[in-house]
Amino acid sequence: EEKRRRKEMEKMKQHWDMVGFVADGQYGIPRRCPCGGFIKNDVSPSPKFKHDFNTQPDSRYFTCTKFKDDGLHFRQPWVFGVEEEIAKLVKKVEEQSKTIEEMRKQIQIQAEEIAKLKT
């Protein structure tokens, strides 16, 4: 009885961990599904699943190759993934611009110090 309950609890924990991984991983363009499946670009001729975002035909999705409508695999609207990825890249560019500006200031300070040492 105790072994069965423990096994059941472990199975339940794995299930909820997987649900969490899927939820956490749906930011930007997915590279792999938490189940280990590959992600493909999918064009939906019509809404197949109750949670399909766009009801227009030919909607694009990032979809796990092993997708089942059970909440444990990726099926993300393409536009959401691309928008989030662009936002992430813009943030990186802004951070790099700040770093470059700081480096320019350091170079200027060092150039001034070198000029002082030469005189």
PyMOL CGO cylinders between C-alpha atoms (Angstrom):
from pymol import cmd
from pymol.cgo import CYLINDER

trace = [
    CYLINDER, 0.00, 0.00, 0.00, 2.76, 2.45, 0.97, 0.3, 1, 1, 1, 1, 1, 1,
    CYLINDER, 2.76, 2.45, 0.97, 4.77, 1.64, -2.17, 0.3, 1, 1, 1, 1, 1, 1,
    CYLINDER, 4.77, 1.64, -2.17, 1.73, 2.17, -4.37, 0.3, 1, 1, 1, 1, 1, 1,
    CYLINDER, 1.73, 2.17, -4.37, 0.96, 5.55, -2.76, 0.3, 1, 1, 1, 1, 1, 1,
    CYLINDER, 0.96, 5.55, -2.76, 4.57, 6.65, -3.09, 0.3, 1, 1, 1, 1, 1, 1,
    CYLINDER, 4.57, 6.65, -3.09, 4.63, 5.61, -6.76, 0.3, 1, 1, 1, 1, 1, 1,
    CYLINDER, 4.63, 5.61, -6.76, 1.37, 7.48, -7.37, 0.3, 1, 1, 1, 1, 1, 1,
    CYLINDER, 1.37, 7.48, -7.37, 2.73, 10.61, -5.68, 0.3, 1, 1, 1, 1, 1, 1,
    CYLINDER, 2.73, 10.61, -5.68, 5.94, 10.46, -7.75, 0.3, 1, 1, 1, 1, 1, 1,
    CYLINDER, 5.94, 10.46, -7.75, 3.91, 10.10, -10.94, 0.3, 1, 1, 1, 1, 1, 1,
    CYLINDER, 3.91, 10.10, -10.94, 1.73, 13.06, -9.95, 0.3, 1, 1, 1, 1, 1, 1,
    CYLINDER, 1.73, 13.06, -9.95, 4.80, 15.16, -9.12, 0.3, 1, 1, 1, 1, 1, 1,
    CYLINDER, 4.80, 15.16, -9.12, 6.35, 14.36, -12.51, 0.3, 1, 1, 1, 1, 1, 1,
    CYLINDER, 6.35, 14.36, -12.51, 3.11, 15.38, -14.21, 0.3, 1, 1, 1, 1, 1, 1,
    CYLINDER, 3.11, 15.38, -14.21, 2.93, 18.75, -12.42, 0.3, 1, 1, 1, 1, 1, 1,
    CYLINDER, 2.93, 18.75, -12.42, 6.65, 19.34, -12.95, 0.3, 1, 1, 1, 1, 1, 1,
    CYLINDER, 6.65, 19.34, -12.95, 6.09, 18.81, -16.67, 0.3, 1, 1, 1, 1, 1, 1,
    CYLINDER, 6.09, 18.81, -16.67, 3.13, 21.21, -16.69, 0.3, 1, 1, 1, 1, 1, 1,
    CYLINDER, 3.13, 21.21, -16.69, 5.37, 23.79, -15.00, 0.3, 1, 1, 1, 1, 1, 1,
    CYLINDER, 5.37, 23.79, -15.00, 8.18, 23.22, -17.52, 0.3, 1, 1, 1, 1, 1, 1,
    CYLINDER, 8.18, 23.22, -17.52, 5.76, 23.76, -20.40, 0.3, 1, 1, 1, 1, 1, 1,
    CYLINDER, 5.76, 23.76, -20.40, 4.38, 26.94, -18.84, 0.3, 1, 1, 1, 1, 1, 1,
    CYLINDER, 4.38, 26.94, -18.84, 7.86, 28.30, -18.06, 0.3, 1, 1, 1, 1, 1, 1,
    CYLINDER, 7.86, 28.30, -18.06, 9.19, 27.40, -21.47, 0.3, 1, 1, 1, 1, 1, 1,
    CYLINDER, 9.19, 27.40, -21.47, 6.56, 29.21, -23.48, 0.3, 1, 1, 1, 1, 1, 1,
    CYLINDER, 6.56, 29.21, -23.48, 8.54, 32.40, -23.79, 0.3, 1, 1, 1, 1, 1, 1,
    CYLINDER, 8.54, 32.40, -23.79, 10.08, 33.36, -27.09, 0.3, 1, 1, 1, 1, 1, 1,
    CYLINDER, 10.08, 33.36, -27.09, 10.72, 30.85, -29.84, 0.3, 1, 1, 1, 1, 1, 1,
    CYLINDER, 10.72, 30.85, -29.84, 10.83, 27.38, -28.32, 0.3, 1, 1, 1, 1, 1, 1,
    CYLINDER, 10.83, 27.38, -28.32, 13.87, 25.25, -29.21, 0.3, 1, 1, 1, 1, 1, 1,
    CYLINDER, 13.87, 25.25, -29.21, 12.68, 21.91, -27.80, 0.3, 1, 1, 1, 1, 1, 1,
    CYLINDER, 12.68, 21.91, -27.80, 9.60, 20.73, -25.99, 0.3, 1, 1, 1, 1, 1, 1,
    CYLINDER, 9.60, 20.73, -25.99, 10.07, 19.70, -22.34, 0.3, 1, 1, 1, 1, 1, 1,
    CYLINDER, 10.07, 19.70, -22.34, 9.04, 16.17, -23.41, 0.3, 1, 1, 1, 1, 1, 1,
    CYLINDER, 9.04, 16.17, -23.41, 12.19, 16.07, -25.56, 0.3, 1, 1, 1, 1, 1, 1,
    CYLINDER, 12.19, 16.07, -25.56, 10.32, 16.42, -28.84, 0.3, 1, 1, 1, 1, 1, 1,
    CYLINDER, 10.32, 16.42, -28.84, 11.49, 18.72, -31.59, 0.3, 1, 1, 1, 1, 1, 1,
    CYLINDER, 11.49, 18.72, -31.59, 9.62, 21.90, -32.46, 0.3, 1, 1, 1, 1, 1, 1,
    CYLINDER, 9.62, 21.90, -32.46, 8.25, 22.35, -35.96, 0.3, 1, 1, 1, 1, 1, 1,
    CYLINDER, 8.25, 22.35, -35.96, 6.60, 25.28, -37.69, 0.3, 1, 1, 1, 1, 1, 1,
    CYLINDER, 6.60, 25.28, -37.69, 3.01, 24.22, -38.16, 0.3, 1, 1, 1, 1, 1, 1,
    CYLINDER, 3.01, 24.22, -38.16, 0.29, 25.82, -40.26, 0.3, 1, 1, 1, 1, 1, 1,
    CYLINDER, 0.29, 25.82, -40.26, -3.20, 25.07, -39.03, 0.3, 1, 1, 1, 1, 1, 1,
    CYLINDER, -3.20, 25.07, -39.03, -5.80, 24.99, -41.82, 0.3, 1, 1, 1, 1, 1, 1,
    CYLINDER, -5.80, 24.99, -41.82, -8.49, 25.49, -39.18, 0.3, 1, 1, 1, 1, 1, 1,
    CYLINDER, -8.49, 25.49, -39.18, -8.68, 25.60, -35.37, 0.3, 1, 1, 1, 1, 1, 1,
    CYLINDER, -8.68, 25.60, -35.37, -8.09, 22.03, -34.16, 0.3, 1, 1, 1, 1, 1, 1,
    CYLINDER, -8.09, 22.03, -34.16, -7.95, 22.47, -30.43, 0.3, 1, 1, 1, 1, 1, 1,
    CYLINDER, -7.95, 22.47, -30.43, -10.07, 24.37, -27.95, 0.3, 1, 1, 1, 1, 1, 1,
    CYLINDER, -10.07, 24.37, -27.95, -7.12, 26.55, -26.92, 0.3, 1, 1, 1, 1, 1, 1,
    CYLINDER, -7.12, 26.55, -26.92, -6.07, 27.57, -30.44, 0.3, 1, 1, 1, 1, 1, 1,
    CYLINDER, -6.07, 27.57, -30.44, -5.62, 31.33, -30.23, 0.3, 1, 1, 1, 1, 1, 1,
    CYLINDER, -5.62, 31.33, -30.23, -6.38, 32.43, -33.74, 0.3, 1, 1, 1, 1, 1, 1,
    CYLINDER, -6.38, 32.43, -33.74, -9.53, 31.23, -35.45, 0.3, 1, 1, 1, 1, 1, 1,
    CYLINDER, -9.53, 31.23, -35.45, -8.30, 32.31, -38.88, 0.3, 1, 1, 1, 1, 1, 1,
    CYLINDER, -8.30, 32.31, -38.88, -7.36, 29.54, -41.30, 0.3, 1, 1, 1, 1, 1, 1,
    CYLINDER, -7.36, 29.54, -41.30, -3.65, 29.10, -42.02, 0.3, 1, 1, 1, 1, 1, 1,
    CYLINDER, -3.65, 29.10, -42.02, -2.59, 30.24, -38.55, 0.3, 1, 1, 1, 1, 1, 1,
    CYLINDER, -2.59, 30.24, -38.55, 1.06, 29.48, -37.77, 0.3, 1, 1, 1, 1, 1, 1,
    CYLINDER, 1.06, 29.48, -37.77, 2.21, 27.70, -34.63, 0.3, 1, 1, 1, 1, 1, 1,
    CYLINDER, 2.21, 27.70, -34.63, 5.36, 26.37, -33.02, 0.3, 1, 1, 1, 1, 1, 1,
    CYLINDER, 5.36, 26.37, -33.02, 4.30, 22.79, -32.32, 0.3, 1, 1, 1, 1, 1, 1,
    CYLINDER, 4.30, 22.79, -32.32, 5.98, 19.81, -30.66, 0.3, 1, 1, 1, 1, 1, 1,
    CYLINDER, 5.98, 19.81, -30.66, 6.36, 16.89, -33.07, 0.3, 1, 1, 1, 1, 1, 1,
    CYLINDER, 6.36, 16.89, -33.07, 4.80, 14.66, -30.37, 0.3, 1, 1, 1, 1, 1, 1,
    CYLINDER, 4.80, 14.66, -30.37, 1.96, 17.10, -29.64, 0.3, 1, 1, 1, 1, 1, 1,
    CYLINDER, 1.96, 17.10, -29.64, -1.18, 15.85, -27.91, 0.3, 1, 1, 1, 1, 1, 1,
    CYLINDER, -1.18, 15.85, -27.91, -3.79, 18.22, -26.52, 0.3, 1, 1, 1, 1, 1, 1,
    CYLINDER, -3.79, 18.22, -26.52, -2.91, 17.33, -22.91, 0.3, 1, 1, 1, 1, 1, 1,
    CYLINDER, -2.91, 17.33, -22.91, -1.10, 20.49, -21.77, 0.3, 1, 1, 1, 1, 1, 1,
    CYLINDER, -1.10, 20.49, -21.77, 2.29, 18.76, -21.65, 0.3, 1, 1, 1, 1, 1, 1,
    CYLINDER, 2.29, 18.76, -21.65, 3.55, 19.74, -25.10, 0.3, 1, 1, 1, 1, 1, 1,
    CYLINDER, 3.55, 19.74, -25.10, 4.17, 23.01, -26.92, 0.3, 1, 1, 1, 1, 1, 1,
    CYLINDER, 4.17, 23.01, -26.92, 1.67, 24.48, -29.32, 0.3, 1, 1, 1, 1, 1, 1,
    CYLINDER, 1.67, 24.48, -29.32, 2.32, 28.18, -29.27, 0.3, 1, 1, 1, 1, 1, 1,
    CYLINDER, 2.32, 28.18, -29.27, 1.02, 30.79, -31.72, 0.3, 1, 1, 1, 1, 1, 1,
    CYLINDER, 1.02, 30.79, -31.72, 3.89, 31.78, -33.98, 0.3, 1, 1, 1, 1, 1, 1,
    CYLINDER, 3.89, 31.78, -33.98, 3.28, 35.52, -33.58, 0.3, 1, 1, 1, 1, 1, 1,
    CYLINDER, 3.28, 35.52, -33.58, 3.56, 35.32, -29.76, 0.3, 1, 1, 1, 1, 1, 1,
    CYLINDER, 3.56, 35.32, -29.76, 6.88, 33.50, -29.94, 0.3, 1, 1, 1, 1, 1, 1,
    CYLINDER, 6.88, 33.50, -29.94, 8.33, 35.91, -32.48, 0.3, 1, 1, 1, 1, 1, 1,
    CYLINDER, 8.33, 35.91, -32.48, 7.15, 39.01, -30.56, 0.3, 1, 1, 1, 1, 1, 1,
    CYLINDER, 7.15, 39.01, -30.56, 8.68, 37.72, -27.32, 0.3, 1, 1, 1, 1, 1, 1,
    CYLINDER, 8.68, 37.72, -27.32, 11.92, 36.79, -29.07, 0.3, 1, 1, 1, 1, 1, 1,
    CYLINDER, 11.92, 36.79, -29.07, 12.19, 40.27, -30.61, 0.3, 1, 1, 1, 1, 1, 1,
    CYLINDER, 12.19, 40.27, -30.61, 11.57, 41.88, -27.20, 0.3, 1, 1, 1, 1, 1, 1,
    CYLINDER, 11.57, 41.88, -27.20, 14.33, 39.70, -25.73, 0.3, 1, 1, 1, 1, 1, 1,
    CYLINDER, 14.33, 39.70, -25.73, 16.74, 40.68, -28.53, 0.3, 1, 1, 1, 1, 1, 1,
    CYLINDER, 16.74, 40.68, -28.53, 15.93, 44.40, -28.17, 0.3, 1, 1, 1, 1, 1, 1,
    CYLINDER, 15.93, 44.40, -28.17, 16.72, 44.18, -24.46, 0.3, 1, 1, 1, 1, 1, 1,
    CYLINDER, 16.72, 44.18, -24.46, 20.06, 42.48, -25.24, 0.3, 1, 1, 1, 1, 1, 1,
    CYLINDER, 20.06, 42.48, -25.24, 20.94, 45.20, -27.77, 0.3, 1, 1, 1, 1, 1, 1,
    CYLINDER, 20.94, 45.20, -27.77, 20.14, 47.91, -25.21, 0.3, 1, 1, 1, 1, 1, 1,
    CYLINDER, 20.14, 47.91, -25.21, 22.33, 46.20, -22.61, 0.3, 1, 1, 1, 1, 1, 1,
    CYLINDER, 22.33, 46.20, -22.61, 25.17, 45.88, -25.10, 0.3, 1, 1, 1, 1, 1, 1,
    CYLINDER, 25.17, 45.88, -25.10, 24.84, 49.56, -26.06, 0.3, 1, 1, 1, 1, 1, 1,
    CYLINDER, 24.84, 49.56, -26.06, 25.25, 50.51, -22.40, 0.3, 1, 1, 1, 1, 1, 1,
    CYLINDER, 25.25, 50.51, -22.40, 28.29, 48.24, -22.11, 0.3, 1, 1, 1, 1, 1, 1,
    CYLINDER, 28.29, 48.24, -22.11, 29.85, 49.79, -25.23, 0.3, 1, 1, 1, 1, 1, 1,
    CYLINDER, 29.85, 49.79, -25.23, 29.26, 53.31, -23.87, 0.3, 1, 1, 1, 1, 1, 1,
    CYLINDER, 29.26, 53.31, -23.87, 30.89, 52.37, -20.55, 0.3, 1, 1, 1, 1, 1, 1,
    CYLINDER, 30.89, 52.37, -20.55, 33.88, 50.91, -22.40, 0.3, 1, 1, 1, 1, 1, 1,
    CYLINDER, 33.88, 50.91, -22.40, 34.22, 54.08, -24.49, 0.3, 1, 1, 1, 1, 1, 1,
    CYLINDER, 34.22, 54.08, -24.49, 34.34, 56.14, -21.30, 0.3, 1, 1, 1, 1, 1, 1,
    CYLINDER, 34.34, 56.14, -21.30, 37.00, 53.82, -19.84, 0.3, 1, 1, 1, 1, 1, 1,
    CYLINDER, 37.00, 53.82, -19.84, 39.05, 54.07, -23.03, 0.3, 1, 1, 1, 1, 1, 1,
    CYLINDER, 39.05, 54.07, -23.03, 38.81, 57.87, -22.92, 0.3, 1, 1, 1, 1, 1, 1,
    CYLINDER, 38.81, 57.87, -22.92, 39.97, 57.93, -19.28, 0.3, 1, 1, 1, 1, 1, 1,
    CYLINDER, 39.97, 57.93, -19.28, 42.86, 55.58, -20.07, 0.3, 1, 1, 1, 1, 1, 1,
    CYLINDER, 42.86, 55.58, -20.07, 43.85, 57.64, -23.12, 0.3, 1, 1, 1, 1, 1, 1,
    CYLINDER, 43.85, 57.64, -23.12, 43.95, 60.77, -20.94, 0.3, 1, 1, 1, 1, 1, 1,
    CYLINDER, 43.95, 60.77, -20.94, 46.07, 58.96, -18.33, 0.3, 1, 1, 1, 1, 1, 1,
    CYLINDER, 46.07, 58.96, -18.33, 48.48, 57.76, -21.03, 0.3, 1, 1, 1, 1, 1, 1,
    CYLINDER, 48.48, 57.76, -21.03, 48.74, 61.30, -22.41, 0.3, 1, 1, 1, 1, 1, 1,
    CYLINDER, 48.74, 61.30, -22.41, 49.59, 62.60, -18.91, 0.3, 1, 1, 1, 1, 1, 1,
    CYLINDER, 49.59, 62.60, -18.91, 52.27, 59.94, -18.47, 0.3, 1, 1, 1, 1, 1, 1,
    CYLINDER, 52.27, 59.94, -18.47, 53.88, 60.85, -21.80, 0.3, 1, 1, 1, 1, 1, 1,
    CYLINDER, 53.88, 60.85, -21.80, 54.33, 64.49, -20.79, 0.3, 1, 1, 1, 1, 1, 1,
]
cmd.load_cgo(trace, "trace")
